[in-house]
Structures are given as structure tokens and as C-alpha cells.
Amino acid sequence: MHALIVDDSRSMRAILGRILRDLGMDTEEASDGKMALERLLSGGRPDLALVDWHMPNMTGVELVSEVRRRPELAEMTIVMVTSESGPDEIGAALAAGADEYLIKPFTRDAIAAKLAMVGIDAGPLGATLSGGDSLL
Amino acid sequence: MTVAVQEFEFLKELLHERSAIVLSDDKHYLVEARLAPIARDLGLESAEAVVRELRRTGNRDLRDRLVEAMTTNETSWFRDMHPFNALRDVIFPELIERNRPSRNLAIWSAACSTGQELYSIALLLDVHFPELEDWRVTLVGTDLNAAVVKRAASGSYSGLEINRGLPAALIARYFTRDGANFTVDERIRSRTRFQQFNLAGPWTSLPRFDLILLRNVLIYFDLGTRRTILEAAMRQLIPGSYLSLGGAESPNGIVDGLETVMAGGATFFRPEAR
């Protein structure tokens, strides 16, 4: 399983990367939507993309729309991971073609649970959706 | 009920030191809910007494147990998935067909905590069974802890809680933002009723149900109390109706008269026909 992490925050990319690698995935990173799209158009074919909303050059939702216009990228699962958390925004991201949506801040098992929801094996945490994270 | 300031502050420092978690001052209810099983197990009268005991003895095992209880949250939406898939695909279609003449459906989340289980049921019914719109659907959630019952009734959840098992499409369709929180639609909330109820006490003022969710709660009781609760649950079920227990729980060896029903990868129990 190969994952692309798209976020303009280096620390967020590091956190997400660590979690995904712990789940057994290979990861690559892009710091905005434009860079991610260029990577994809030049032949990169990740199975999964975790995409932030607000980024310079091209937003996450614009990236999702661009990806979904291209049949060759149709197989890629996209999960938005963003602090943009209004139900209307969530609806807009889904309408643009995102498969799921995770609100920042998030816990490790919330990621696993979201991945399980989109059919990606994320180990026992994701399988039960109740891996025991800390919600205080 | 709240925990005394000294005990709360002790716990707050302990959690921060051991897990880096910050326990905010409005989380007294959480301390009550999470430590109550430990109190029962140790024969202490309250969550506060558990913290007091730890302060007094400094017992390392108790400390670890307490930290684990406080940092593990098992409440999520559509918890364990399989039982909800089974309800959608097998159990609810059967109950709806059976109850069509009366147009009644009654469901009880018997250890509802902050309400996600009952709201998950309400959402599932609204999405998949729109024909129930003009039925009399009774959705009752109960919990021993008054503070969590109040939270459940508010239908309001933090972003962290919303992230746990709730599909994005349902957030977009059924929730509104209320400051930093997400509140379930009034249309859904108004179908639910939450009240305080002690499973180990007398079972009065309850209707009979088509489905009782008694999930992951028996583990907190001794064998005799488990038997009493299961027998009471069996009496509370309309004949031919279903009981759902936690994945690690079984009535076998505790009570007789419940048959096992496997449905959609999940296990349910039903009183045997007499």
C-alpha cells in the first residue's frame, strides 16, 4: 500500500507519515495541491492520499476535483484530513470526490478507523473502530 | 456528582505525568464513568474513593489501572461495525416485517454512556428505513451516570468524538456546528429519550423492547448480578426479539433460555420459544 500525504505543514506530514508507516504503508509527501497533482500526472499512482484543505497554490478540494476528473486516477482513495470542520465543508469535499473526511486534531486510531471505512486494512484498531484512543 | 477538588487535581497531575493527557476541569463526569467499574471491583463506594485509595497507598498496579481506565475511551459511533451491519441487513428488516401490524418498534441502549450507540441506531434507521417515519419508534438510552446521560441528551460532541467511527456523509447530513462542537439534528434527537437507570437496581418504569443493546457492560458486574440483569433483560424483551451483548460477552453459563442467532457476522441472543 502506497500513500501520498499532502499538507503544507511539515510537522503534520511527519505525524501522518509515521502513523501510516506504522500501519505498514510506504509514504511520499507533497506540500501543496499543485505539487501533489504534478506528482500524480507524472505517473505516481498511490493507493491512498491524505489531503489537507487549506494549502498554497492549490487547495485540497481543488486537488480532489482535479483528481476525480481523470479516469487514470480513479482508483485512488482520498481522505481529507483538515481542521476545516463545518458539515457544509465536509459535504462539499465529499461532493468533490473525497471518500472520507477526518477532522484535525485526530487520534491515531481515528485514522485507522477512517481507513477501515474506505476498505483499507488498518489492523485491529481500524477493524473495531474502537481502538482505545484518548479523547479527553 | 463531582469528584472532590483534591482528588481531581491529583488525578489530573497523574494523567498528565503518565500520558501527557490534559484532563480539563469539566471532565468530572468522565472520572465518575471510567473509575466506577474499578470502585465496584475493589469494593469502594465511589470513583473518588478509588483516587483517594491511590493517594493513600501509592499502589503501582492501581495507578496503572486508573491511568488506563482514564485514557481508554471505548465509546464510538457504530462500534464494532458488524452488529450494525447485521441490524441493517437482517434484524431490522425482520422486526419491521413482524411489527407491521402494530407499527411499533422499541429499542433500548441499556448502557448508553454519552449516547453514540443510540444515535447510531437512530441514524441507521433514518437512512435505511424511511418507512418508519410514521411508526411509533421508541429509542431509549440509559446509563447509571447522570452526567453522561445529560451529555447524551444534549446530542453534542467534540471533533475528536465525531472522528470516531462516524462516516463523513452522516456528519454532513445530520450534524450542525455549535461552536467547537457538533450537534445531532433536532429531528433525530427528538426521537430519542435518555434517562438515568441502574441495571443492578429494580427494573421499573420500562416498556418492553424489540431490541436491547446491553453491550460491554456485563463485564463490570459479578456473576450473580450478571445473571439478575440477563434474566431481567429477557423479561423485558417482546417474544421473538433480540439482545445484543459485547463481542467478549456471552450469556452461556450464566442464564438458560437464550438461543444464539448469528446474523451478518455478529451474534445476537433471543429468548427461546416456550
HADDOCK unambig.tbl for C-alpha pairs under 7 A between the chains (distance, minus, plus):
assign (segid A and resid 86 and name CA) (segid B and resid 177 and name CA) 6.25 0.50 0.50
assign (segid A and resid 87 and name CA) (segid B and resid 171 and name CA) 6.08 0.50 0.50
assign (segid A and resid 87 and name CA) (segid B and resid 172 and name CA) 4.27 0.50 0.50
assign (segid A and resid 87 and name CA) (segid B and resid 175 and name CA) 6.52 0.50 0.50
assign (segid A and resid 87 and name CA) (segid B and resid 176 and name CA) 6.26 0.50 0.50
assign (segid A and resid 88 and name CA) (segid B and resid 172 and name CA) 6.15 0.50 0.50
assign (segid A and resid 90 and name CA) (segid B and resid 168 and name CA) 6.80 0.50 0.50
assign (segid A and resid 90 and name CA) (segid B and resid 172 and name CA) 5.74 0.50 0.50
assign (segid A and resid 91 and name CA) (segid B and resid 169 and name CA) 6.83 0.50 0.50
assign (segid A and resid 91 and name CA) (segid B and resid 172 and name CA) 5.09 0.50 0.50
assign (segid A and resid 100 and name CA) (segid B and resid 168 and name CA) 5.76 0.50 0.50
assign (segid A and resid 101 and name CA) (segid B and resid 168 and name CA) 5.55 0.50 0.50
assign (segid A and resid 102 and name CA) (segid B and resid 163 and name CA) 6.20 0.50 0.50
assign (segid A and resid 103 and name CA) (segid B and resid 159 and name CA) 6.49 0.50 0.50
assign (segid A and resid 103 and name CA) (segid B and resid 163 and name CA) 6.43 0.50 0.50
assign (segid A and resid 105 and name CA) (segid B and resid 160 and name CA) 6.90 0.50 0.50
assign (segid A and resid 106 and name CA) (segid B and resid 160 and name CA) 6.08 0.50 0.50
assign (segid A and resid 110 and name CA) (segid B and resid 163 and name CA) 5.96 0.50 0.50
assign (segid A and resid 110 and name CA) (segid B and resid 164 and name CA) 5.44 0.50 0.50
assign (segid A and resid 113 and name CA) (segid B and resid 165 and name CA) 6.20 0.50 0.50
assign (segid A and resid 128 and name CA) (segid B and resid 79 and name CA) 6.79 0.50 0.50
assign (segid A and resid 128 and name CA) (segid B and resid 80 and name CA) 4.47 0.50 0.50
assign (segid A and resid 128 and name CA) (segid B and resid 81 and name CA) 6.94 0.50 0.50
assign (segid A and resid 129 and name CA) (segid B and resid 79 and name CA) 6.01 0.50 0.50
assign (segid A and resid 129 and name CA) (segid B and resid 80 and name CA) 5.90 0.50 0.50
assign (segid A and resid 129 and name CA) (segid B and resid 164 and name CA) 6.86 0.50 0.50
assign (segid A and resid 129 and name CA) (segid B and resid 165 and name CA) 5.73 0.50 0.50
assign (segid A and resid 130 and name CA) (segid B and resid 74 and name CA) 5.52 0.50 0.50
assign (segid A and resid 130 and name CA) (segid B and resid 76 and name CA) 6.28 0.50 0.50
assign (segid A and resid 130 and name CA) (segid B and resid 79 and name CA) 6.41 0.50 0.50
assign (segid A and resid 130 and name CA) (segid B and resid 80 and name CA) 6.94 0.50 0.50
assign (segid A and resid 132 and name CA) (segid B and resid 72 and name CA) 4.61 0.50 0.50
assign (segid A and resid 132 and name CA) (segid B and resid 73 and name CA) 5.10 0.50 0.50
assign (segid A and resid 132 and name CA) (segid B and resid 74 and name CA) 5.57 0.50 0.50
assign (segid A and resid 133 and name CA) (segid B and resid 72 and name CA) 5.77 0.50 0.50
assign (segid A and resid 133 and name CA) (segid B and resid 73 and name CA) 6.02 0.50 0.50
assign (segid A and resid 134 and name CA) (segid B and resid 71 and name CA) 5.02 0.50 0.50
assign (segid A and resid 134 and name CA) (segid B and resid 72 and name CA) 5.82 0.50 0.50
assign (segid A and resid 134 and name CA) (segid B and resid 73 and name CA) 6.21 0.50 0.50
assign (segid A and resid 135 and name CA) (segid B and resid 73 and name CA) 6.66 0.50 0.50
assign (segid A and resid 135 and name CA) (segid B and resid 160 and name CA) 6.32 0.50 0.50
assign (segid A and resid 136 and name CA) (segid B and resid 21 and name CA) 7.00 0.50 0.50
assign (segid A and resid 136 and name CA) (segid B and resid 22 and name CA) 6.91 0.50 0.50
assign (segid A and resid 136 and name CA) (segid B and resid 23 and name CA) 5.99 0.50 0.50
